[in-house]
Amino acid sequence: MTELLSPAGDIEKLETAFAYGADAVYVGLKDFSLRARAGNLGHEDIPRMKAAREACGGKIYGALNIFFHQNDIEQLESQLHSLADYPLDGFIVSDLGAAALLKQAYPERSLHLSTQANCLNSHTVRVCRDLGFSRVILGREASIDDIRRIKDAVPEMELEAFVHGAMCMAYSGRCFLSAHLTGRSANRGDCAHTCRWDYSLALEEKERPGVFFPVAEDENGLSVLSSRDLCMIDHLAQLKDAGITSFKIEGRMKSLLYVATVTRAYRKALDALTDPAVDWKPYRDELDKVSHRQYSTGFFFGSGPVDDALPPVSDSPHNPAPKGYRRGELYIGRFVCLIKPGIWQIDIRNQIAAGGVLEYVGPDVLSLTDTAYRPLNAQMEAVEHIDHCQVCYLATDAPVKPGYLIRRPL
């Protein structure tokens, strides 16, 4: 059995991930997440977490995967009881002390070794099994050949791998650049993404100290540290055959539209592995519309190029990405509920102006184009535009449903 595992940076993303095809989601818990600036989930979200989980029969994994300093581990120990109410099926942990505490307090919940632990070989996987872990999230540096050999050596262990999203130039995410430059530690949930910054480089000639020659940018800019994004949607069968149980999407900090679009595409692609009638390629093409850096296949095939990646990859994943993100759409909001025929309450995140083009997407609806919509204010009067932080409505004859997302093509 395979599992599609999607990111849920907040409760809305959790509900969206399940609605768009995730078998499971991973969430950050406040104080212990490696994405401290994501929304993360607290006790106030528990009722909606339980409802979403029960509605689809999915699973929720809690990420407590920071590097625990002494104060952190003492805080975890003192707050262990507070985790009992969360509907969590397992914990994602990198710290062995934290793992032991969680296993003792919640023996019925599974333990997953975080990718931050850099597990890349069968001997380490075997040790993790003996320590009580049921799953290992392999380091992103593991190749498909590595995965196959690990699974053959320890067949009872579940293996999870990232298949889509941002990658880190540091080894399995163990970056110290952010902490050095900004005082924000990537390993304690507060990465400043310093690898994405623009840098100026200059060379100093040995014979003329103090004389610097700038390194010139090309038409794509200069991004010496920024890695490409991962996209393995064309190679899921190979990963499954190698022994991957859970296919993980990165992106707890990404938008609701990202979560929906990427989850939906990988849901269709995984379904097509067992049902050739599933037409998944149009959903695959949607991946080029969400915000991303140039795609690559990471380290799964070594450091050389692989044909048929999305879009075509012509050089090594080790090489930095061209400057900037690519995207073909802007997230506008989502449909909340039908107020009366043809009029919807919406949760708006970017302006909607009259006379433009909107697209609506759903779990099984690729996209609906609408040019006849009408933005309505809080009094349901037609206006020229509606904006974020306003109570507003949208009039449309399109066959949409609650939870459908609104985007604008760029």
C-alpha positions as CSV (number, residue, x, y, z in Angstrom):
1,M,0.0,0.0,0.0
2,T,1.2,3.5,-0.9
3,E,0.6,6.7,0.9
4,L,0.4,10.3,-0.4
5,L,1.6,12.6,2.4
6,S,0.9,16.3,2.0
7,P,2.0,19.4,4.0
8,A,-0.5,21.2,6.3
9,G,1.0,24.4,7.6
10,D,-2.4,25.4,9.1
11,I,-5.9,24.0,9.6
12,E,-7.1,25.2,6.2
13,K,-4.3,23.6,4.4
14,L,-4.9,20.4,6.3
15,E,-8.6,20.3,5.2
16,T,-7.6,21.2,1.7
17,A,-4.9,18.5,1.5
18,F,-7.4,15.8,2.5
19,A,-10.0,17.2,0.1
20,Y,-7.6,17.1,-2.8
21,G,-6.4,13.5,-2.4
22,A,-3.9,13.2,0.5
23,D,-3.9,9.9,2.4
24,A,-2.1,11.6,5.2
25,V,-0.8,15.0,6.2
26,Y,2.0,16.2,8.4
27,V,1.6,19.2,10.7
28,G,3.8,21.4,12.8
29,L,2.9,21.7,16.5
30,K,3.6,25.0,18.1
31,D,7.0,25.3,19.8
32,F,8.5,22.1,18.3
33,S,8.2,22.5,14.5
34,L,11.0,22.9,11.9
35,R,8.7,25.5,10.3
36,A,8.2,27.9,13.2
37,R,6.8,30.6,10.9
38,A,4.2,28.3,9.4
39,G,0.7,28.7,11.0
40,N,1.2,25.4,12.9
41,L,-1.6,23.9,14.9
42,G,-2.7,24.4,18.5
43,H,-5.4,23.1,20.8
44,E,-8.0,25.4,19.2
45,D,-7.6,23.5,15.9
46,I,-8.3,20.0,17.4
47,P,-12.0,19.8,16.6
48,R,-11.4,20.6,12.9
49,M,-8.5,18.3,12.8
50,K,-10.6,15.4,14.1
51,A,-13.5,16.2,11.8
52,A,-11.2,16.3,8.7
53,R,-9.4,13.1,9.7
54,E,-12.7,11.2,10.3
55,A,-14.3,12.5,7.1
56,C,-11.7,10.9,4.9
57,G,-10.2,8.2,7.1
58,G,-6.8,9.8,6.7
59,K,-3.8,10.0,9.0
60,I,-2.1,13.0,10.7
61,Y,1.5,13.0,11.7
62,G,2.9,15.6,14.1
63,A,6.3,17.0,13.4
64,L,8.4,17.6,16.5
65,N,11.6,17.6,14.6
66,I,13.6,20.5,15.9
67,F,17.1,19.9,17.3
68,F,16.2,19.9,21.0
69,H,18.5,22.0,23.3
70,Q,18.2,21.3,27.0
71,N,15.5,23.9,27.6
72,D,13.5,22.5,24.6
73,I,13.6,18.9,25.8
74,E,12.6,20.0,29.3
75,Q,9.7,21.9,27.8
76,L,8.6,18.8,25.8
77,E,8.8,16.7,28.9
78,S,6.6,19.1,30.8
79,Q,4.1,19.4,28.0
80,L,3.9,15.7,27.0
81,H,0.4,15.4,28.5
82,S,-0.9,18.2,26.2
83,L,-0.3,16.1,23.1
84,A,-2.9,13.5,24.2
85,D,-5.8,15.4,22.8
86,Y,-4.3,15.8,19.3
87,P,-5.6,13.3,16.8
88,L,-2.1,12.2,15.8
89,D,-1.3,8.8,14.3
90,G,2.4,9.3,14.7
91,F,5.3,11.7,15.5
92,I,8.1,12.8,13.2
93,V,11.2,13.2,15.3
94,S,15.0,13.7,14.7
95,D,16.1,13.8,18.3
96,L,16.5,10.4,20.0
97,G,15.8,11.8,23.4
98,A,12.5,13.3,22.2
99,A,11.7,10.0,20.5
100,A,12.2,8.1,23.7
101,L,10.0,10.4,25.7
102,L,7.2,10.2,23.1
103,K,7.4,6.5,22.8
104,Q,7.1,6.1,26.5
105,A,4.2,8.5,26.8
106,Y,2.3,7.3,23.6
107,P,3.3,3.7,22.8
108,E,0.3,3.3,20.5
109,R,1.4,6.1,18.1
110,S,4.1,5.5,15.5
111,L,7.5,7.0,15.4
112,H,8.9,8.3,12.1
113,L,12.6,9.3,11.9
114,S,12.8,12.8,10.4
115,T,14.9,13.4,7.3
116,Q,16.9,15.8,9.5
117,A,18.5,12.7,11.0
118,N,20.3,12.1,7.7
119,C,19.5,8.3,7.4
120,L,20.9,7.0,4.2
121,N,21.9,3.4,4.8
122,S,20.4,0.0,5.9
123,H,22.5,-0.3,9.1
124,T,21.1,3.0,10.5
125,V,17.6,1.9,9.4
126,R,18.0,-1.3,11.3
127,V,19.1,0.6,14.5
128,C,16.1,2.8,14.1
129,R,13.8,-0.2,13.9
130,D,15.4,-1.6,17.1
131,L,14.8,1.8,18.8
132,G,11.1,1.6,18.1
133,F,10.7,3.6,14.9
134,S,8.3,2.1,12.3
135,R,9.3,4.5,9.5
136,V,12.4,6.3,8.3
137,I,12.1,9.4,6.2
138,L,15.2,9.0,4.1
139,G,17.7,11.9,3.5
140,R,17.1,13.6,0.2
141,E,20.5,12.4,-0.9
142,A,19.5,8.7,-1.2
143,S,19.4,7.4,-4.7
144,I,16.8,4.9,-6.0
145,D,19.5,2.3,-6.0
146,D,20.2,3.1,-2.3
147,I,16.5,2.9,-1.5
148,R,16.2,-0.6,-3.1
149,R,19.1,-1.9,-1.2
150,I,17.9,-0.5,2.1
151,K,14.5,-2.0,1.6
152,D,15.9,-5.4,0.7
153,A,18.0,-5.3,3.9
154,V,15.3,-4.2,6.2
155,P,12.0,-5.1,4.5
156,E,9.8,-4.6,7.5
157,M,10.6,-0.9,7.8
158,E,8.4,1.6,6.1
159,L,10.4,4.1,3.9
160,E,9.3,7.6,3.1
161,A,10.8,10.0,0.6
162,F,10.3,13.5,-0.5
163,V,9.0,13.6,-4.1
164,H,8.2,17.2,-4.7
165,G,9.1,20.7,-3.4
166,A,12.0,22.8,-2.3
167,M,15.4,21.3,-1.6
168,C,18.2,22.6,0.5
169,M,21.8,23.1,-0.5
170,A,23.0,21.8,2.9
171,Y,23.2,18.1,3.6
172,S,19.6,16.9,4.4
173,G,18.7,20.4,5.5
174,R,21.4,20.8,8.2
175,C,22.1,24.4,7.3
176,F,23.9,26.8,9.6
177,L,24.0,29.8,7.2
178,S,20.8,31.3,8.4
179,A,21.9,31.1,12.0
180,H,25.3,32.7,11.2
181,L,23.9,35.6,9.1
182,T,20.6,36.4,10.9
183,G,20.6,34.5,14.2
184,R,17.6,32.5,13.0
185,S,18.4,28.8,13.2
186,A,17.1,26.5,10.4
187,N,17.5,23.6,12.7
188,R,15.3,25.2,15.3
189,G,12.4,26.0,13.0
190,D,13.3,29.6,12.0
191,C,15.2,29.5,8.7
192,A,15.6,32.9,7.0
193,H,16.2,31.2,3.6
194,T,19.5,32.9,3.2
195,C,20.3,30.6,0.3
196,R,17.6,32.4,-1.7
197,W,19.1,35.8,-1.2
198,D,20.9,37.7,-4.0
199,Y,24.7,37.9,-3.4
200,S,27.5,39.9,-5.0
201,L,30.7,38.0,-5.6
202,A,34.2,39.4,-6.4
203,L,37.6,37.8,-7.0
204,E,40.7,39.2,-5.5
205,E,43.9,38.7,-7.6
206,K,46.7,37.2,-5.5
207,E,49.3,39.6,-7.0
208,R,47.2,42.7,-6.5
209,P,45.6,42.5,-3.0
210,G,42.7,44.8,-2.5
211,V,41.8,44.8,-6.2
212,F,38.5,43.0,-6.7
213,F,37.0,41.8,-10.0
214,P,33.2,41.3,-9.9
215,V,31.7,38.0,-11.0
216,A,29.2,39.0,-13.7
217,E,25.6,37.9,-13.8
218,D,24.0,36.4,-16.9
219,E,20.4,37.0,-18.1
220,N,19.2,34.6,-15.3
221,G,21.0,36.4,-12.5
222,L,23.4,34.9,-10.0
223,S,22.1,32.3,-7.6
224,V,25.1,30.4,-6.4
225,L,23.4,28.8,-3.3
226,S,19.8,28.4,-4.4
227,S,18.9,24.8,-5.3
228,R,16.4,23.7,-7.8
229,D,13.0,22.3,-6.7
230,L,12.3,18.5,-6.7
231,C,9.7,17.0,-9.1
232,M,9.5,13.2,-9.3
233,I,5.9,12.8,-10.6
234,D,7.2,11.0,-13.8
235,H,9.1,8.5,-11.7
236,L,6.7,7.3,-9.0
237,A,6.6,3.7,-10.3
238,Q,10.4,3.4,-9.9
239,L,10.2,4.8,-6.4
240,K,7.4,2.4,-5.5
241,D,9.3,-0.6,-7.0
242,A,12.4,0.4,-5.0
243,G,10.4,0.2,-1.7
244,I,9.0,3.6,-1.0
245,T,5.8,3.4,1.1
246,S,5.0,7.1,1.6
247,F,5.4,9.8,-1.1
248,K,6.0,13.1,0.6
249,I,5.3,16.6,-0.7
250,E,7.3,19.5,0.8
251,G,5.6,22.8,1.5
252,R,4.1,23.7,4.9
253,M,5.0,27.3,4.2
254,K,3.5,27.3,0.7
255,S,0.0,28.6,-0.3
256,L,-3.3,26.8,-0.2
257,L,-3.3,26.7,-4.0
258,Y,0.1,25.0,-4.0
259,V,-1.1,22.3,-1.5
260,A,-4.2,21.7,-3.6
261,T,-2.5,21.7,-7.0
262,V,0.5,19.5,-6.1
263,T,-1.5,17.1,-4.0
264,R,-4.1,16.6,-6.7
265,A,-1.5,16.0,-9.4
266,Y,0.4,13.3,-7.4
267,R,-3.0,11.7,-6.3
268,K,-3.9,11.3,-10.0
269,A,-0.4,10.0,-10.9
270,L,-0.4,7.4,-8.0
271,D,-3.9,6.3,-9.0
272,A,-2.7,5.8,-12.6
273,L,-0.2,3.3,-11.4
274,T,-3.0,0.8,-10.6
275,D,-5.6,2.2,-13.0
276,P,-4.4,3.0,-16.5
277,A,-7.7,4.7,-17.3
278,V,-6.8,7.6,-15.0
279,D,-6.0,10.6,-17.2
280,W,-3.3,12.2,-15.0
281,K,-1.2,14.1,-17.5
282,P,-3.3,17.3,-17.5
283,Y,-2.9,17.5,-13.7
284,R,0.8,17.0,-14.1
285,D,1.0,20.0,-16.4
286,E,-0.6,22.1,-13.7
287,L,2.6,21.8,-11.6
288,D,4.3,24.3,-13.9
289,K,1.8,26.9,-12.9
290,V,2.4,26.9,-9.1
291,S,5.3,29.0,-7.7
292,H,8.5,27.0,-8.0
293,R,12.1,27.1,-9.0
294,Q,13.3,25.1,-12.0
295,Y,12.5,21.4,-11.4
296,S,14.9,18.6,-11.2
297,T,14.9,14.9,-10.1
298,G,17.2,15.7,-7.2
299,F,19.7,12.9,-6.2
300,F,17.4,10.0,-7.1
301,F,19.4,9.2,-10.3
302,G,22.7,10.4,-9.1
303,S,24.1,13.8,-10.1
304,G,23.5,13.6,-13.9
305,P,20.5,14.6,-16.1
306,V,17.4,12.5,-16.4
307,D,15.1,12.7,-19.4
308,D,11.4,13.5,-19.2
309,A,11.5,15.6,-16.0
310,L,9.0,18.4,-15.7
311,P,10.0,20.7,-17.3
312,P,13.0,19.2,-19.2
313,V,16.1,19.2,-17.0
314,S,19.3,19.6,-18.9
315,D,21.9,19.7,-16.2
316,S,22.8,18.5,-12.7
317,P,20.6,19.1,-9.6
318,H,23.8,20.2,-7.9
319,N,23.8,23.3,-10.1
320,P,22.1,26.4,-8.7
321,A,18.7,27.3,-10.0
322,P,18.2,30.2,-12.3
323,K,17.3,33.3,-10.4
324,G,13.7,33.7,-9.2
325,Y,10.5,31.7,-9.0
326,R,8.4,30.7,-11.9
327,R,4.6,30.7,-11.7
328,G,1.7,30.9,-14.1
329,E,-1.1,31.8,-11.6
330,L,-2.0,33.9,-8.6
331,Y,-4.0,32.5,-5.7
332,I,-7.1,34.6,-5.2
333,G,-9.2,32.7,-2.6
334,R,-11.7,29.9,-2.1
335,F,-15.4,29.3,-2.2
336,V,-16.8,29.0,1.3
337,C,-20.6,28.4,0.9
338,L,-23.5,29.1,-1.3
339,I,-25.6,32.1,0.0
340,K,-28.3,31.8,-2.7
341,P,-28.4,30.6,-6.2
342,G,-25.4,32.0,-8.1
343,I,-23.9,33.9,-5.2
344,W,-21.1,32.6,-3.1
345,Q,-19.4,33.7,0.1
346,I,-15.6,33.6,-0.6
347,D,-12.5,33.8,1.5
348,I,-10.5,36.3,-0.6
349,R,-6.7,36.7,-0.4
350,N,-6.0,38.9,-3.4
351,Q,-8.1,41.4,-5.3
352,I,-10.8,40.4,-7.7
353,A,-11.6,43.1,-10.2
354,A,-14.6,43.1,-12.6
355,G,-13.9,42.4,-16.2
356,G,-11.0,40.0,-15.8
357,V,-10.5,36.2,-16.1
358,L,-10.8,33.8,-13.2
359,E,-10.2,30.1,-13.0
360,Y,-11.7,27.7,-10.5
361,V,-10.2,24.4,-9.6
362,G,-11.5,21.4,-7.6
363,P,-10.3,18.0,-6.6
364,D,-11.5,16.4,-9.8
365,V,-12.0,19.5,-11.9
366,L,-8.9,20.6,-13.7
367,S,-10.1,24.2,-14.1
368,L,-13.2,26.3,-15.0
369,T,-12.7,29.6,-16.8
370,D,-15.0,32.4,-15.9
371,T,-15.2,35.9,-17.5
372,A,-18.8,36.6,-16.5
373,Y,-18.4,36.7,-12.8
374,R,-19.4,39.7,-10.7
375,P,-17.6,40.9,-7.5
376,L,-20.1,41.8,-4.7
377,N,-19.5,43.8,-1.6
378,A,-20.8,43.0,1.9
379,Q,-24.3,44.3,0.9
380,M,-24.2,42.0,-2.2
381,E,-24.0,45.0,-4.5
382,A,-21.9,44.8,-7.7
383,V,-18.7,46.7,-7.3
384,E,-15.6,47.3,-9.5
385,H,-13.4,45.2,-7.2
386,I,-13.2,43.4,-3.8
387,D,-10.1,43.0,-1.7
388,H,-8.5,40.9,1.0
389,C,-9.8,41.5,4.6
390,Q,-13.2,42.4,3.3
391,V,-16.6,40.6,3.7
392,C,-17.4,40.0,0.1
393,Y,-19.2,37.7,-2.3
394,L,-18.8,36.4,-5.9
395,A,-21.6,36.0,-8.3
396,T,-20.9,33.2,-10.8
397,D,-22.9,30.6,-12.9
398,A,-20.0,28.2,-12.9
399,P,-20.7,24.8,-11.4
400,V,-18.4,25.2,-8.3
401,K,-18.6,23.7,-4.9
402,P,-17.4,24.6,-1.4
403,G,-13.7,24.2,-1.2
404,Y,-13.0,25.0,-4.8
405,L,-10.1,27.4,-5.2
406,I,-10.0,30.7,-7.2
407,R,-6.9,31.7,-9.2
408,R,-6.0,34.2,-11.8
409,P,-3.8,33.3,-14.7
410,L,-0.6,35.4,-15.1
